[in-house]
């Protein structure tokens, strides 16, 4: 009897393997026959969901990578120190978003040991990175909205890192325990030492997969509830950052509700377990793009804007810059000012203001006033009257130094000469006999 069973098995085994081999060699449209069947969903044109998600995830990878470079390159141009302290956490958030886009490919390909293990471990860890960064950002925004002074950058990053490490520990323990327990139960001796050493990571119920993400859901709920108080802070310029976090978490909650319902209830009700992998891939791509559109891009656009205090200082000093050319111009202007000031010290005081030669004119006509000149006094004697009657000659400006003194000295000289000429010589009889007319005249 045993011989007949062995013979039937040997004869029927090739018949059973032949159709299977033909099915494996039959590649779907769009895929190469030499391609591993594990990657058929990436090129199968009959089921376009894999190609669409592949394109969406590829665009997300490129976009996230470019935004990461922009954010890191904008570090020297960030003027607000409070925003600069958040850059480390935001870069960590971008790395988590990049990992979500990459994990989409693991959900598109068909499940095996490596893809299932990466899904179970990285799904919760990558979402924990993103939601932990949002919680840390909300933690800093609550201080900034009330006191305009938040914790330091390394404190914010440490909060995000510690919250992420909790999920790493949870997923590591859960993955090890389930694999070892599965291997022990499937072993024929029940002690895990025989049979399969490690169970397949794909052998897990959908409900268990969702229950392992409870901590991630708590992080999402904490970020959503913590963003509301930032809208009521005294410093209004931090409200828009709270709005960014609030929109991102609200969209994430909606995405999580939809994919959990579809993953745990909808697919089983319609008897379509083949949609489990597309459900996870769509959830990853949709939530990652929500992070990019509602949080990353608005934050990158706001990171280089100056604070109101710095804008006020810029209004007070609009021409002041930080460039090398501006410093040279300021030094040049100061040196020119010193040179001009030193040059003006060598000039006389009267040269500071131009003086008109008609500054002493008072509006009266001077044609009726006799003003003899120095040459006229030399040719005419004192016969016209006493010297006191003669008016001095008008000068161009009384403030000109030395002009008045020179005129007085010339008049004294001329008066001495006139007095010497008026004294008669003591020769002949002119000194002894004078006519009565002369006595009367003098």
C-alpha positions in Angstrom: 0.0 0.0 0.0 2.8 2.3 0.8 4.5 1.5 -2.5 1.3 2.5 -4.4 1.2 5.8 -2.6 4.8 6.6 -3.3 4.3 5.7 -7.0 1.3 7.9 -7.3 3.2 10.8 -5.7 6.1 10.4 -8.0 3.9 10.4 -11.1 1.6 13.2 -10.0 4.3 15.6 -8.8 5.5 16.6 -12.3 1.9 17.1 -13.4 1.4 19.4 -10.5 4.6 21.3 -11.0 4.3 21.8 -14.7 1.3 24.2 -14.7 2.9 26.1 -11.9 6.1 26.5 -13.8 4.2 27.7 -16.8 2.3 30.3 -14.7 5.6 31.6 -13.2 7.1 32.0 -16.7 4.0 33.9 -17.8 4.9 37.6 -17.1 2.2 40.3 -17.0 2.0 42.9 -19.7 4.7 45.5 -19.3 7.2 43.2 -17.5 10.1 41.3 -18.8 9.9 37.5 -18.7 13.3 37.4 -16.9 12.0 39.7 -14.1 11.6 38.2 -10.6 7.8 37.7 -9.9 8.3 39.6 -6.7 8.5 42.9 -8.6 5.6 42.3 -11.1 3.5 45.0 -9.5 6.1 47.7 -10.4 5.5 47.1 -14.1 2.2 45.4 -14.5 0.0 47.5 -16.8 -3.1 45.4 -16.1 -3.0 46.6 -12.5 -1.9 50.2 -12.8 -2.0 50.9 -9.1 1.6 49.8 -8.7 2.9 52.1 -11.5 0.9 55.1 -10.2 2.1 54.7 -6.6 5.7 54.2 -7.9 5.5 57.5 -9.8 4.0 59.4 -6.9 6.6 58.0 -4.5 9.4 58.8 -6.9 8.2 62.4 -7.2 8.0 62.6 -3.4 11.5 61.4 -3.0 12.9 64.0 -5.3 10.8 66.8 -3.8 11.8 65.9 -0.2 15.5 65.7 -1.1 15.4 69.1 -2.8 13.6 70.7 0.2 16.1 69.2 2.6 19.0 70.8 0.6 17.2 74.1 0.5 16.6 74.0 4.3 20.2 73.2 5.1 21.5 75.7 2.6 19.3 78.5 4.1 21.0 78.1 7.6 23.5 81.0 7.1 20.6 83.3 6.0 18.3 82.7 9.0 18.2 86.0 10.9 15.9 84.9 13.7 17.7 82.8 16.3 14.4 81.3 17.5 13.7 79.8 14.0 17.3 78.7 13.7 16.9 76.5 16.8 14.1 74.6 15.0 16.1 73.7 11.9 17.6 70.5 13.4 14.1 69.1 14.2 12.8 70.1 10.8 15.6 68.3 9.0 14.9 65.2 11.1 11.3 65.5 10.0 12.3 65.7 6.4 14.4 62.5 6.8 11.3 60.7 8.2 9.2 61.9 5.3 11.8 60.7 2.8 11.7 57.3 4.5 7.9 57.2 4.1 8.2 57.7 0.4 10.8 55.0 0.1 8.7 52.6 2.1 6.0 52.8 -0.5 8.1 50.7 -2.8 8.2 48.0 -0.1 4.4 47.9 0.0 4.1 47.8 -3.8 6.3 44.7 -4.3 4.9 41.4 -3.4 5.4 40.3 0.2 8.3 38.1 1.3 10.4 37.9 4.4 12.4 41.1 3.9 9.5 43.3 2.7 7.2 42.1 5.5 9.8 42.7 8.1 10.5 46.2 6.8 6.8 47.1 6.7 6.2 46.0 10.3 9.2 47.7 11.7 9.6 50.9 9.6 5.9 51.8 9.2 5.6 52.7 12.9 9.2 54.1 13.3 9.0 56.5 10.3 5.6 57.8 11.3 6.9 58.1 14.9 9.8 60.3 13.6 7.4 62.7 11.9 4.9 62.9 14.6 7.6 63.2 17.3 9.0 66.2 15.4 5.6 67.8 15.3 5.1 67.3 19.0 8.6 68.8 19.7 7.7 71.8 17.5 4.4 72.3 19.3 6.3 72.1 22.6 8.5 75.0 21.5 5.7 77.0 19.9 3.8 77.1 23.2 6.7 78.8 24.9 7.3 81.1 21.9 3.6 82.1 21.7 3.5 83.1 25.4 7.0 84.3 26.2 8.6 84.9 22.8 11.4 82.8 24.1 11.6 79.0 23.7 13.9 76.2 24.6 17.2 75.7 22.9 17.6 73.8 19.7 19.3 70.7 21.2 16.5 70.4 23.7 13.8 70.4 21.0 15.8 67.8 19.0 16.3 65.7 22.1 12.6 65.6 22.8 11.9 64.4 19.2 14.6 61.8 19.4 13.5 60.4 22.7 9.9 60.1 21.6 11.1 58.3 18.5 13.3 55.9 20.5 10.2 54.7 22.4 8.6 53.5 19.2 11.9 51.9 18.1 12.0 49.8 21.3 8.3 48.9 21.0 8.6 47.7 17.4 11.8 45.8 18.0 10.4 43.9 20.9 7.1 43.2 19.1 8.9 42.0 16.0 11.2 39.7 17.9 8.5 38.2 20.2 6.1 37.5 17.3 8.7 35.9 15.2 10.1 33.7 18.0 6.6 32.8 19.2 5.5 31.9 15.6 8.6 29.7 15.2 7.9 27.9 18.5 4.3 27.2 17.7 5.0 25.9 14.2 7.8 23.6 15.4 6.8 20.0 15.8 8.3 19.8 19.3 6.8 23.1 20.5 10.0 24.3 22.0 11.1 26.5 19.1 14.3 24.6 18.8 13.1 22.4 15.9 11.2 23.0 12.7 11.4 26.6 11.5 13.7 28.7 13.6 12.0 31.9 12.6 8.3 32.4 11.6 7.4 34.4 8.6 6.8 38.1 9.4 4.0 38.2 6.9 1.9 35.8 9.1 0.2 38.6 11.1 -3.4 39.7 11.3 -4.3 43.1 10.1 -5.8 44.0 13.5 -2.5 43.1 15.2 -0.6 45.4 12.8 -2.9 48.3 13.7 -2.8 47.7 17.4 1.0 47.9 17.3 0.7 51.5 16.2 -1.2 52.8 19.2 1.8 54.8 20.4 2.1 56.5 17.0 -1.6 57.4 17.2 -1.0 58.9 20.7 1.8 61.1 19.2 -0.5 62.2 16.4 -3.2 63.1 18.9 -0.7 64.9 21.1 0.5 67.1 18.2 -3.0 67.9 17.2 -4.2 68.9 20.7 -1.0 70.8 21.5 -1.3 73.0 18.4 -4.5 74.6 19.6 -3.0 76.7 22.5 -0.5 78.3 20.2 -3.4 80.1 18.5 -4.2 81.9 21.8 -0.7 83.2 22.6 0.2 86.8 23.2 2.8 86.9 20.4 0.7 86.6 17.2 3.6 86.0 14.8 3.9 82.4 16.0 0.3 81.6 15.3 0.8 80.8 11.6 3.3 78.1 12.6 0.7 76.6 14.9 -1.8 76.7 12.0 0.7 74.7 9.8 1.0 72.0 12.5 -2.8 72.0 13.0 -3.5 71.5 9.3 -0.9 68.8 9.0 -2.2 66.8 11.9 -5.8 67.2 10.9 -5.1 65.9 7.5 -3.1 63.0 9.0 -5.9 62.0 11.3 -8.3 61.9 8.3 -5.9 59.7 6.4 -5.3 57.4 9.3 -9.0 56.9 9.9 -9.6 56.0 6.3 -6.8 53.5 5.9 -7.4 51.8 9.2 -11.1 51.3 8.4 -10.2 49.9 5.0 -7.4 47.7 6.3 -9.3 46.1 9.1 -12.9 46.1 8.0 -13.4 47.1 4.4 -11.1 44.6 2.7 -12.5 41.7 4.7 -16.1 42.6 4.1 -15.5 42.6 0.3 -13.3 39.5 0.4 -10.4 41.2 -1.2 -7.3 40.7 0.9 -5.2 41.6 -2.2 -6.0 45.2 -1.5 -4.1 45.2 1.8 -0.8 46.1 0.3 -2.3 48.9 -1.9 -4.1 50.3 1.2 -0.8 50.6 3.1 1.0 52.1 0.1 -1.7 54.7 -0.5 -1.7 55.6 3.1 2.1 56.1 3.1 2.1 58.2 0.0 -0.9 60.4 0.9 0.3 61.1 4.4 3.9 61.9 3.2 2.6 64.4 0.6 0.4 65.9 3.3 3.5 66.5 5.4 5.3 68.1 2.4 2.4 70.4 1.3 1.0 71.5 4.6 4.1 71.6 6.8 7.5 71.5 5.0 6.9 74.0 2.2 5.3 76.6 4.5 8.0 76.3 7.1 10.8 76.6 4.5 9.2 79.7 3.1 9.1 81.3 6.5 12.5 80.3 7.8 14.5 83.2 6.3 12.0 86.0 7.2 13.2 88.4 9.9 11.5 88.9 13.2 9.5 92.1 13.9 12.3 93.3 16.2 14.9 93.0 13.4 12.5 94.7 11.0 12.2 97.6 13.3 16.0 98.0 13.6 16.2 97.8 9.8 13.7 100.7 9.6 15.9 102.8 11.9 19.0 102.1 9.9 17.9 101.5 6.4 21.2 102.1 4.7 23.2 99.9 7.0 24.3 96.5 5.7 26.4 93.6 6.5 28.4 93.4 3.3 32.1 94.1 2.9 31.4 96.9 0.4 29.2 98.7 2.9 31.9 98.6 5.5 34.4 100.1 3.0 32.0 102.8 2.1 31.4 103.7 5.8 35.2 103.8 6.5 35.7 106.0 3.4 33.0 108.4 4.4 34.5 108.8 7.9 38.0 109.4 6.5 36.7 112.0 4.1 34.9 113.8 6.9 38.1 113.9 9.0 40.1 115.3 6.1 37.6 118.0 5.4 37.4 119.0 9.0 41.2 119.2 9.3 41.4 121.3 6.1 38.8 123.8 7.4 40.8 124.3 10.6 43.7 125.9 8.6 41.4 128.5 7.1 40.7 131.9 8.8 37.4 132.4 10.6 36.3 134.9 8.0 36.6 132.5 5.2 33.9 130.2 6.4 31.2 132.5 5.1 31.4 134.7 1.9 31.0 138.4 2.7 29.5 140.9 0.3 31.4 144.2 -0.2 28.0 145.9 0.1 27.2 144.4 3.5 27.6 147.8 5.2 25.2 149.6 2.9 22.1 150.9 4.8 20.1 152.2 1.9 21.0 155.9 2.1 22.7 157.8 -0.7 26.2 158.8 0.1 26.8 161.3 -2.8 26.3 164.4 -0.6 28.9 163.2 1.9 32.4 164.3 1.2 34.9 161.5 1.8 38.4 162.6 0.9 40.9 160.0 -0.2 44.5 159.6 1.0 45.9 161.2 -2.2 43.5 164.2 -1.8 44.8 164.8 1.7 48.4 164.8 0.5 47.7 167.5 -2.1 45.4 169.7 -0.1 46.4 171.2 3.2 44.4 171.7 6.3 42.9 174.9 4.9 39.5 173.3 4.5 38.9 173.1 8.2 39.8 171.1 11.2 40.9 167.5 10.9 38.1 166.3 13.0 35.5 167.2 10.4 37.0 164.9 7.8 35.1 161.6 7.6 37.1 158.4 7.3 37.0 156.5 4.0 34.5 153.6 3.9 36.0 150.2 3.9 34.7 147.1 2.1 34.2 145.1 5.3 34.9 146.0 8.9 35.5 142.4 9.7 38.4 142.0 7.4 41.5 141.7 9.6 44.1 144.4 9.3 42.3 146.8 6.9 41.2 149.3 9.6 44.5 149.4 11.2 46.3 150.2 8.0 44.0 153.2 7.2 44.5 154.8 10.6 48.3 154.6 10.4 48.2 156.3 7.0 46.0 159.1 8.3 48.3 159.7 11.3 51.3 160.0 8.9 49.4 162.4 6.7 48.4 164.6 9.6 52.0 164.8 10.8 53.1 165.9 7.4 50.4 168.5 7.2 51.3 169.9 10.6 54.9 170.2 9.6 54.0 172.0 6.4 51.8 174.5 8.2 54.7 175.6 10.5 56.5 178.7 8.8 60.3 178.7 8.6 62.1 181.2 11.0 64.1 183.1 8.3 63.7 186.6 6.9 61.1 188.9 8.3 58.0 186.7 7.9 58.4 185.5 11.4 58.8 189.0 12.9 56.1 190.9 11.1 52.7 189.4 10.4 49.9 191.2 8.9 46.7 191.7 10.9 44.8 189.6 8.3 47.1 186.6 9.0 46.5 186.9 12.7 42.8 187.0 12.2 42.9 184.1 9.8 44.8 181.8 12.1 
